[in-house]
Amino acid sequence: MYRFLLSRQWVILTLVALVLVPTMIELGFWQLHRHERRVALNQVIADSLAAKPVPAESLTSPGAEVADEDRYRRVTAQGRFDPDDEVVVRRRTNADDRVGYHVLTPFVLDDGKVLLVNRGWVPSDERSQSAFPEVPAPPKGEITVTGRLLPDQTTEDSGIKNLEQLPDRQVMLINSGQAAERLGEQVLGGYIELIEPAPAGDTPEPIPAPDHGGIGNHMAYAVQWWLFAAGVPVGWVVLVRREVRERAEAAAAETDAEESEPAAV
């Protein structure tokens, strides 16, 4: 009755089912891991934002990588801005998804080391994509800044290619190693998103605090993949039973037709 399972059509269908089941299970676990990473990151962000500010040099140093648990940690630093070596980071959006630049200004600490400070977002020149935008000057003199600490941006993590031959004073990534080569100074690893002092006017537009309340749909996607994996063998059994029933009905009909034929004289 089940010899049809050895046919080419059914062998291919069975093999496809056998491949789909573990693949869908693995995709479900992939989404589950993404959910767990998102939950863990949200907790790190919440803890960092709630913690009291600490000196930047207590968490990072020249050539160092910012630890995952220190991401978005509020830090302080005392020194002065160096607008002469200021650059802008291309193709960055603000809260309204407008494309512009992030303003990256070196902050020279009292001990001579440099901390990269993302002062916020400015719009691009609509007439030119290569002209340096209008950027308000940073505060002058000795000040204390407070910001959220972040790791260096890399091509691998961001997917943004660090293109060469960019317009003057424009970069694609915020990277302390590249800044150290450009400035010829000791630059602390990572950078900060400026919180205080706030800009005197409406620009640069401050970088908003990260959203750490949402967890996305990864868990729902994981459950969906596992339901699909469970549905494959169920569907295979349904198809087999339907094939058996149809073959049985066809055989019965053929037998009835033979019995209804008149006997030969």
Beta strands, then each sheet from edge to edge (+ up, - down):
strand 1: 54-55
strand 2: 74-81
strand 3: 87-93
strand 4: 99-109
strand 5: 114-123
strand 6: 143-150
strand 7: 170-171
strand 8: 191-196
sheet 1: 1+ 2+ 4- 3+ 7+
sheet 2: 1+ 2+ 6- 8+ 5+
end
